[in-house]
Amino acid sequence: MKSIRSKIMAFGAVAALALAFASCTTYRPVAASSGVVGEKKGEASASYILYFPLNQNNSMLEAANNGGIKNVATVDQKIFTVLGLYTKVTTIVTGN
């Protein structure tokens, strides 16, 4: 009986550790225009803990300003999350 209990405890510990390190990154397109995709790229990020914002400045305008972009060609978002507890949303703008 003691052997089964120790195996269950070990399995639970491994499962909890795997769950603690689980994360996911997703990319999604937001917008595109007829502008030429240039070499310039700008990013702006916002972070959340339990969906409460820590900082909120991931707008397309902020990303374009950070990259020195005047004519926007594409806008994408990169979403990184760890168990839904911590989320970072990054807006990525390309153009000239």
The first five atom37 places (N, CA, C, CB, O) and aatype in JSON, in Angstrom:
{
  "aatype": [12, 11, 15, 9, 1, 15, 11, 9, 12, 0, 13, 7, 0, 19, 0, 0, 10, 0, 10, 0, 13, 0, 15, 4, 16, 16, 18, 1, 14, 19, 0, 0, 15, 15, 7, 19, 19, 7, 6, 11, 11, 7, 6, 0, 15, 0, 15, 18, 9, 10, 18, 13, 14, 10, 2, 5, 2, 2, 15, 12, 10, 6, 0, 0, 2, 2, 7, 7, 9, 11, 2, 19, 0, 16, 19, 3, 5, 11, 9, 13, 16, 19, 10, 7, 10, 18, 16, 11, 19, 16, 16, 9, 19, 16, 7, 2],
  "atom_mask": [
    [1, 1, 1, 1, 1],
    [1, 1, 1, 1, 1],
    [1, 1, 1, 1, 1],
    [1, 1, 1, 1, 1],
    [1, 1, 1, 1, 1],
    [1, 1, 1, 1, 1],
    [1, 1, 1, 1, 1],
    [1, 1, 1, 1, 1],
    [1, 1, 1, 1, 1],
    [1, 1, 1, 1, 1],
    [1, 1, 1, 1, 1],
    [1, 1, 1, 0, 1],
    [1, 1, 1, 1, 1],
    [1, 1, 1, 1, 1],
    [1, 1, 1, 1, 1],
    [1, 1, 1, 1, 1],
    [1, 1, 1, 1, 1],
    [1, 1, 1, 1, 1],
    [1, 1, 1, 1, 1],
    [1, 1, 1, 1, 1],
    [1, 1, 1, 1, 1],
    [1, 1, 1, 1, 1],
    [1, 1, 1, 1, 1],
    [1, 1, 1, 1, 1],
    [1, 1, 1, 1, 1],
    [1, 1, 1, 1, 1],
    [1, 1, 1, 1, 1],
    [1, 1, 1, 1, 1],
    [1, 1, 1, 1, 1],
    [1, 1, 1, 1, 1],
    [1, 1, 1, 1, 1],
    [1, 1, 1, 1, 1],
    [1, 1, 1, 1, 1],
    [1, 1, 1, 1, 1],
    [1, 1, 1, 0, 1],
    [1, 1, 1, 1, 1],
    [1, 1, 1, 1, 1],
    [1, 1, 1, 0, 1],
    [1, 1, 1, 1, 1],
    [1, 1, 1, 1, 1],
    [1, 1, 1, 1, 1],
    [1, 1, 1, 0, 1],
    [1, 1, 1, 1, 1],
    [1, 1, 1, 1, 1],
    [1, 1, 1, 1, 1],
    [1, 1, 1, 1, 1],
    [1, 1, 1, 1, 1],
    [1, 1, 1, 1, 1],
    [1, 1, 1, 1, 1],
    [1, 1, 1, 1, 1],
    [1, 1, 1, 1, 1],
    [1, 1, 1, 1, 1],
    [1, 1, 1, 1, 1],
    [1, 1, 1, 1, 1],
    [1, 1, 1, 1, 1],
    [1, 1, 1, 1, 1],
    [1, 1, 1, 1, 1],
    [1, 1, 1, 1, 1],
    [1, 1, 1, 1, 1],
    [1, 1, 1, 1, 1],
    [1, 1, 1, 1, 1],
    [1, 1, 1, 1, 1],
    [1, 1, 1, 1, 1],
    [1, 1, 1, 1, 1],
    [1, 1, 1, 1, 1],
    [1, 1, 1, 1, 1],
    [1, 1, 1, 0, 1],
    [1, 1, 1, 0, 1],
    [1, 1, 1, 1, 1],
    [1, 1, 1, 1, 1],
    [1, 1, 1, 1, 1],
    [1, 1, 1, 1, 1],
    [1, 1, 1, 1, 1],
    [1, 1, 1, 1, 1],
    [1, 1, 1, 1, 1],
    [1, 1, 1, 1, 1],
    [1, 1, 1, 1, 1],
    [1, 1, 1, 1, 1],
    [1, 1, 1, 1, 1],
    [1, 1, 1, 1, 1],
    [1, 1, 1, 1, 1],
    [1, 1, 1, 1, 1],
    [1, 1, 1, 1, 1],
    [1, 1, 1, 0, 1],
    [1, 1, 1, 1, 1],
    [1, 1, 1, 1, 1],
    [1, 1, 1, 1, 1],
    [1, 1, 1, 1, 1],
    [1, 1, 1, 1, 1],
    [1, 1, 1, 1, 1],
    [1, 1, 1, 1, 1],
    [1, 1, 1, 1, 1],
    [1, 1, 1, 1, 1],
    [1, 1, 1, 1, 1],
    [1, 1, 1, 0, 1],
    [1, 1, 1, 1, 1]
  ],
  "atom_positions": [
    [[0.81, -1.19, 0.0], [0.0, 0.0, 0.0], [0.86, 1.26, 0.0], [-0.93, -0.01, 1.19], [0.53, 2.26, -0.64]],
    [[1.97, 1.19, 0.73], [2.87, 2.33, 0.81], [3.5, 2.62, -0.55], [3.95, 2.1, 1.87], [3.74, 3.77, -0.9]],
    [[3.78, 1.56, -1.32], [4.38, 1.71, -2.64], [3.44, 2.42, -3.6], [4.78, 0.36, -3.19], [3.87, 3.27, -4.38]],
    [[2.17, 2.08, -3.57], [1.19, 2.71, -4.45], [1.03, 4.18, -4.09], [-0.19, 1.98, -4.37], [0.96, 5.04, -4.97]],
    [[0.98, 4.47, -2.8], [0.83, 5.86, -2.36], [2.02, 6.7, -2.8], [0.67, 5.92, -0.83], [1.85, 7.84, -3.23]],
    [[3.23, 6.15, -2.69], [4.41, 6.91, -3.1], [4.43, 7.12, -4.61], [5.69, 6.17, -2.64], [4.89, 8.16, -5.08]],
    [[3.95, 6.14, -5.37], [3.87, 6.31, -6.83], [2.86, 7.38, -7.21], [3.5, 4.98, -7.51], [3.11, 8.18, -8.11]],
    [[1.73, 7.38, -6.53], [0.71, 8.41, -6.8], [1.24, 9.79, -6.43], [-0.6, 8.1, -6.02], [1.01, 10.76, -7.16]],
    [[1.93, 9.89, -5.32], [2.51, 11.17, -4.91], [3.56, 11.65, -5.91], [3.13, 11.06, -3.5], [3.61, 12.84, -6.25]],
    [[4.39, 10.74, -6.39], [5.42, 11.09, -7.37], [4.77, 11.54, -8.67], [6.36, 9.91, -7.62], [5.21, 12.52, -9.27]],
    [[3.73, 10.82, -9.11], [3.03, 11.21, -10.34], [2.39, 12.58, -10.18], [1.96, 10.16, -10.7], [2.46, 13.41, -11.09]],
    [[1.78, 12.83, -9.03], [1.16, 14.13, -8.78], [2.19, 15.25, -8.78], [0.0, 0.0, 0.0], [1.92, 16.34, -9.29]],
    [[3.35, 14.99, -8.22], [4.4, 16.01, -8.2], [4.9, 16.31, -9.61], [5.56, 15.56, -7.31], [5.12, 17.47, -9.95]],
    [[5.09, 15.27, -10.41], [5.55, 15.46, -11.79], [4.48, 16.19, -12.6], [5.88, 14.11, -12.45], [4.81, 17.08, -13.38]],
    [[3.21, 15.84, -12.42], [2.13, 16.5, -13.14], [2.03, 17.98, -12.75], [0.79, 15.79, -12.87], [1.83, 18.83, -13.61]],
    [[2.16, 18.27, -11.47], [2.11, 19.66, -11.01], [3.28, 20.46, -11.56], [2.1, 19.72, -9.49], [3.11, 21.62, -11.94]],
    [[4.46, 19.87, -11.6], [5.63, 20.55, -12.15], [5.47, 20.81, -13.64], [6.89, 19.71, -11.89], [5.8, 21.9, -14.12]],
    [[4.96, 19.84, -14.38], [4.72, 20.02, -15.82], [3.7, 21.12, -16.06], [4.25, 18.7, -16.47], [3.86, 21.93, -16.97]],
    [[2.65, 21.15, -15.27], [1.62, 22.16, -15.4], [2.16, 23.55, -15.07], [0.43, 21.83, -14.51], [1.77, 24.53, -15.69]],
    [[3.04, 23.62, -14.1], [3.62, 24.9, -13.7], [4.48, 25.52, -14.79], [4.44, 24.73, -12.44], [4.57, 26.74, -14.89]],
    [[5.1, 24.69, -15.61], [5.96, 25.19, -16.67], [5.27, 25.23, -18.03], [7.19, 24.34, -16.77], [5.92, 25.52, -19.03]],
    [[3.98, 24.96, -18.08], [3.25, 24.97, -19.35], [3.03, 26.42, -19.79], [1.9, 24.23, -19.21], [2.63, 27.27, -19.0]],
    [[3.29, 26.68, -21.05], [3.03, 27.99, -21.61], [2.71, 27.84, -23.09], [4.25, 28.93, -21.39], [2.92, 26.78, -23.68]],
    [[2.21, 28.91, -23.67], [1.81, 28.86, -25.07], [2.04, 30.23, -25.69], [0.31, 28.42, -25.21], [1.79, 31.26, -25.06]],
    [[2.51, 30.24, -26.92], [2.65, 31.48, -27.69], [1.86, 31.33, -28.98], [4.15, 31.8, -27.98], [2.0, 30.34, -29.69]],
    [[1.03, 32.32, -29.27], [0.17, 32.3, -30.45], [0.39, 33.59, -31.23], [-1.32, 32.13, -30.05], [0.5, 34.67, -30.65]],
    [[0.44, 33.48, -32.54], [0.5, 34.64, -33.42], [-0.82, 34.74, -34.17], [1.7, 34.56, -34.41], [-1.39, 33.72, -34.57]],
    [[-1.31, 35.98, -34.37], [-2.52, 36.14, -35.16], [-2.41, 37.44, -35.97], [-3.78, 36.15, -34.26], [-1.95, 38.46, -35.45]],
    [[-2.85, 37.39, -37.22], [-2.85, 38.61, -38.03], [-4.0, 39.52, -37.59], [-2.98, 38.27, -39.53], [-5.09, 39.05, -37.27]],
    [[-3.75, 40.81, -37.57], [-4.77, 41.77, -37.16], [-5.23, 42.59, -38.36], [-4.24, 42.7, -36.06], [-6.43, 42.76, -38.57]],
    [[-4.28, 43.09, -39.15], [-4.63, 43.94, -40.28], [-3.51, 43.91, -41.33], [-4.89, 45.38, -39.82], [-2.36, 43.6, -41.03]],
    [[-3.9, 44.23, -42.55], [-2.93, 44.37, -43.65], [-3.43, 45.49, -44.55], [-2.76, 43.02, -44.44], [-4.63, 45.74, -44.66]],
    [[-2.49, 46.15, -45.19], [-2.86, 47.21, -46.13], [-2.13, 46.98, -47.44], [-2.51, 48.62, -45.54], [-1.4, 46.0, -47.61]],
    [[-2.33, 47.89, -48.36], [-1.66, 47.76, -49.65], [-0.24, 48.31, -49.6], [-2.45, 48.49, -50.73], [0.46, 48.33, -50.61]],
    [[0.19, 48.74, -48.43], [1.55, 49.27, -48.28], [2.59, 48.18, -48.47], [0.0, 0.0, 0.0], [2.32, 47.0, -48.27]],
    [[3.78, 48.61, -48.84], [4.89, 47.7, -49.06], [5.47, 47.28, -47.7], [5.99, 48.35, -49.95], [5.72, 48.11, -46.83]],
    [[5.66, 45.96, -47.54], [6.28, 45.48, -46.31], [7.76, 45.84, -46.37], [6.08, 43.93, -46.13], [8.51, 45.28, -47.17]],
    [[8.16, 46.76, -45.53], [9.54, 47.23, -45.54], [10.39, 46.5, -44.53], [0.0, 0.0, 0.0], [10.01, 45.47, -43.97]],
    [[11.55, 47.07, -44.3], [12.5, 46.48, -43.36], [12.24, 46.94, -41.93], [13.92, 46.83, -43.76], [12.8, 46.38, -40.99]],
    [[11.4, 47.93, -41.76], [11.15, 48.45, -40.41], [10.12, 47.6, -39.68], [10.69, 49.91, -40.47], [9.16, 47.1, -40.26]],
    [[10.37, 47.45, -38.38], [9.46, 46.67, -37.55], [9.39, 47.33, -36.18], [9.94, 45.18, -37.42], [10.41, 47.68, -35.59]],
    [[8.18, 47.51, -35.69], [7.99, 48.1, -34.37], [7.13, 47.2, -33.5], [0.0, 0.0, 0.0], [6.25, 46.51, -34.0]],
    [[7.4, 47.22, -32.21], [6.64, 46.39, -31.27], [6.21, 47.22, -30.07], [7.48, 45.18, -30.82], [6.91, 48.14, -29.65]],
    [[5.06, 46.86, -29.52], [4.56, 47.45, -28.28], [3.87, 46.33, -27.51], [3.59, 48.66, -28.56], [3.15, 45.53, -28.1]],
    [[4.07, 46.28, -26.19], [3.57, 45.16, -25.39], [2.73, 45.62, -24.21], [4.72, 44.32, -24.89], [2.88, 46.73, -23.71]],
    [[1.85, 44.73, -23.79], [1.06, 44.91, -22.57], [1.1, 43.6, -21.8], [-0.43, 45.34, -22.89], [1.07, 42.52, -22.4]],
    [[1.17, 43.69, -20.47], [1.22, 42.49, -19.62], [0.02, 42.45, -18.7], [2.53, 42.46, -18.81], [-0.48, 43.49, -18.26]],
    [[-0.43, 41.24, -18.41], [-1.59, 41.04, -17.55], [-1.3, 39.91, -16.57], [-2.86, 40.73, -18.39], [-0.65, 38.92, -16.92]],
    [[-1.78, 40.05, -15.35], [-1.78, 38.96, -14.37], [-3.24, 38.75, -13.99], [-0.87, 39.28, -13.1], [-3.91, 39.65, -13.5]],
    [[-3.7, 37.53, -14.21], [-5.11, 37.18, -13.98], [-6.04, 38.18, -14.68], [-5.41, 37.15, -12.46], [-7.06, 38.58, -14.12]],
    [[-5.69, 38.56, -15.89], [-6.46, 39.46, -16.75], [-6.53, 40.89, -16.23], [-7.86, 38.94, -16.9], [-7.26, 41.71, -16.79]],
    [[-5.78, 41.21, -15.19], [-5.68, 42.59, -14.73], [-4.43, 43.2, -15.35], [-5.64, 42.67, -13.17], [-3.34, 42.63, -15.23]],
    [[-4.56, 44.36, -15.99], [-3.41, 44.94, -16.69], [-2.34, 45.46, -15.75], [-3.88, 46.06, -17.59], [-2.63, 46.13, -14.76]],
    [[-1.1, 45.15, -16.09], [0.04, 45.73, -15.39], [0.48, 46.99, -16.11], [1.21, 44.71, -15.31], [0.76, 48.02, -15.49]],
    [[0.54, 46.91, -17.42], [0.8, 48.07, -18.27], [0.03, 47.86, -19.57], [2.36, 48.27, -18.54], [-0.03, 46.74, -20.08]],
    [[-0.55, 48.9, -20.08], [-1.35, 48.79, -21.29], [-0.89, 49.79, -22.31], [-2.84, 48.98, -20.98], [-1.36, 50.93, -22.34]],
    [[0.02, 49.38, -23.15], [0.44, 50.25, -24.23], [0.88, 49.39, -25.4], [1.57, 51.21, -23.78], [2.03, 49.47, -25.84]],
    [[-0.03, 48.59, -25.9], [0.3, 47.74, -27.03], [-0.52, 48.14, -28.27], [0.05, 46.27, -26.69], [-0.93, 47.28, -29.05]],
    [[-0.74, 49.44, -28.44], [-1.51, 49.91, -29.58], [-0.69, 49.87, -30.86], [-2.02, 51.33, -29.33], [0.54, 49.83, -30.82]],
    [[-1.39, 49.87, -31.99], [-0.72, 49.89, -33.29], [0.07, 51.18, -33.45], [-1.75, 49.74, -34.44], [1.17, 51.17, -34.02]],
    [[-0.46, 52.28, -32.97], [0.22, 53.57, -33.07], [1.53, 53.55, -32.29], [-0.68, 54.69, -32.56], [2.56, 54.03, -32.78]],
    [[1.5, 53.01, -31.08], [2.71, 52.93, -30.27], [3.76, 52.04, -30.93], [2.39, 52.41, -28.87], [4.94, 52.38, -30.94]],
    [[3.32, 50.9, -31.49], [4.25, 50.0, -32.17], [4.87, 50.67, -33.4], [3.54, 48.7, -32.58], [6.06, 50.54, -33.65]],
    [[4.04, 51.39, -34.16], [4.55, 52.1, -35.34], [5.54, 53.18, -34.93], [3.38, 52.72, -36.14], [6.59, 53.33, -35.57]],
    [[5.24, 53.93, -33.9], [6.17, 54.95, -33.41], [7.48, 54.35, -32.93], [5.53, 55.75, -32.28], [8.55, 54.9, -33.17]],
    [[7.4, 53.21, -32.24], [8.61, 52.54, -31.74], [9.51, 52.06, -32.88], [8.24, 51.36, -30.85], [10.73, 51.98, -32.72]],
    [[8.91, 51.74, -34.03], [9.7, 51.29, -35.17], [10.02, 52.38, -36.17], [0.0, 0.0, 0.0], [10.7, 52.12, -37.17]],
    [[9.55, 53.6, -35.93], [9.78, 54.7, -36.87], [9.04, 54.48, -38.18], [0.0, 0.0, 0.0], [9.54, 54.85, -39.24]],
    [[7.87, 53.91, -38.12], [7.1, 53.55, -39.32], [6.06, 54.63, -39.6], [6.41, 52.17, -39.16], [5.29, 55.01, -38.72]],
    [[6.05, 55.1, -40.84], [5.06, 56.11, -41.27], [3.93, 55.47, -42.07], [5.75, 57.2, -42.12], [2.77, 55.88, -41.96]],
    [[4.26, 54.45, -42.89], [3.27, 53.75, -43.7], [3.19, 52.29, -43.24], [3.62, 53.83, -45.22], [4.11, 51.51, -43.48]],
    [[2.09, 51.94, -42.59], [1.92, 50.6, -42.02], [1.5, 49.63, -43.12], [0.88, 50.61, -40.88], [0.6, 49.92, -43.91]],
    [[2.17, 48.46, -43.16], [1.83, 47.41, -44.12], [1.07, 46.27, -43.45], [3.09, 46.88, -44.79], [0.01, 45.86, -43.94]],
    [[1.59, 45.75, -42.34], [0.93, 44.65, -41.64], [0.94, 44.89, -40.14], [1.62, 43.3, -41.96], [1.81, 45.57, -39.6]],
    [[-0.06, 44.32, -39.49], [-0.15, 44.37, -38.03], [-0.47, 42.96, -37.55], [-1.25, 45.4, -37.55], [-1.43, 42.34, -37.99]],
    [[0.35, 42.46, -36.65], [0.15, 41.13, -36.07], [0.18, 41.26, -34.56], [1.24, 40.13, -36.57], [0.68, 42.24, -34.01]],
    [[-0.36, 40.24, -33.89], [-0.27, 40.18, -32.43], [0.35, 38.86, -32.03], [-1.65, 40.36, -31.78], [0.04, 37.81, -32.58]],
    [[1.23, 38.94, -31.06], [1.85, 37.76, -30.46], [1.33, 37.68, -29.03], [3.44, 37.82, -30.51], [1.48, 38.63, -28.25]],
    [[0.71, 36.56, -28.69], [0.12, 36.39, -27.37], [0.83, 35.25, -26.67], [-1.42, 36.12, -27.47], [0.82, 34.11, -27.13]],
    [[1.46, 35.56, -25.55], [2.17, 34.57, -24.74], [1.45, 34.45, -23.41], [3.68, 34.97, -24.53], [1.18, 35.46, -22.75]],
    [[1.13, 33.23, -23.02], [0.42, 33.03, -21.77], [0.98, 31.83, -21.01], [-1.07, 32.84, -22.02], [1.42, 30.85, -21.6]],
    [[0.95, 31.94, -19.7], [1.35, 30.84, -18.83], [0.13, 30.51, -17.97], [2.62, 31.23, -17.94], [-0.17, 31.22, -17.01]],
    [[-0.54, 29.44, -18.31], [-1.7, 28.94, -17.57], [-2.8, 29.97, -17.37], [-1.25, 28.44, -16.23], [-3.62, 29.82, -16.47]],
    [[-2.85, 30.98, -18.19], [-3.84, 32.02, -18.02], [-3.58, 32.93, -16.83], [0.0, 0.0, 0.0], [-4.34, 33.86, -16.57]],
    [[-2.51, 32.66, -16.1], [-2.17, 33.49, -14.95], [-1.41, 34.74, -15.37], [-1.34, 32.69, -13.95], [-1.66, 35.83, -14.86]],
    [[-0.49, 34.57, -16.3], [0.3, 35.69, -16.83], [0.14, 35.7, -18.34], [1.82, 35.57, -16.43], [0.3, 34.67, -18.99]],
    [[-0.17, 36.85, -18.89], [-0.33, 36.99, -20.34], [0.42, 38.24, -20.8], [-1.83, 37.07, -20.73], [0.35, 39.28, -20.15]],
    [[1.13, 38.11, -21.92], [1.8, 39.25, -22.53], [1.33, 39.33, -23.98], [3.37, 39.12, -22.44], [1.5, 38.37, -24.74]],
    [[0.75, 40.47, -24.35], [0.28, 40.69, -25.72], [1.19, 41.72, -26.37], [-1.21, 41.17, -25.73], [1.33, 42.84, -25.88]],
    [[1.8, 41.32, -27.47], [2.72, 42.2, -28.2], [2.15, 42.49, -29.58], [4.14, 41.55, -28.32], [1.83, 41.57, -30.33]],
    [[2.0, 43.77, -29.91], [1.56, 44.18, -31.24], [2.81, 44.44, -32.08], [0.65, 45.45, -31.17], [3.71, 45.17, -31.67]],
    [[2.85, 43.82, -33.27], [4.0, 43.92, -34.17], [3.54, 44.58, -35.45], [4.63, 42.51, -34.46], [2.63, 44.09, -36.12]],
    [[4.17, 45.7, -35.81], [3.83, 46.48, -36.99], [5.03, 46.48, -37.93], [3.41, 47.94, -36.6], [6.16, 46.69, -37.5]],
    [[4.78, 46.24, -39.22], [5.83, 46.35, -40.24], [5.43, 47.38, -41.28], [6.11, 44.99, -40.9], [4.24, 47.64, -41.47]],
    [[6.39, 47.94, -41.95], [6.13, 48.94, -42.99], [7.34, 49.78, -43.26], [0.0, 0.0, 0.0], [8.47, 49.39, -42.97]],
    [[7.09, 50.96, -43.83], [8.15, 51.91, -44.17], [7.99, 53.19, -43.38], [8.16, 52.23, -45.67], [8.79, 54.11, -43.52]]
  ]
}
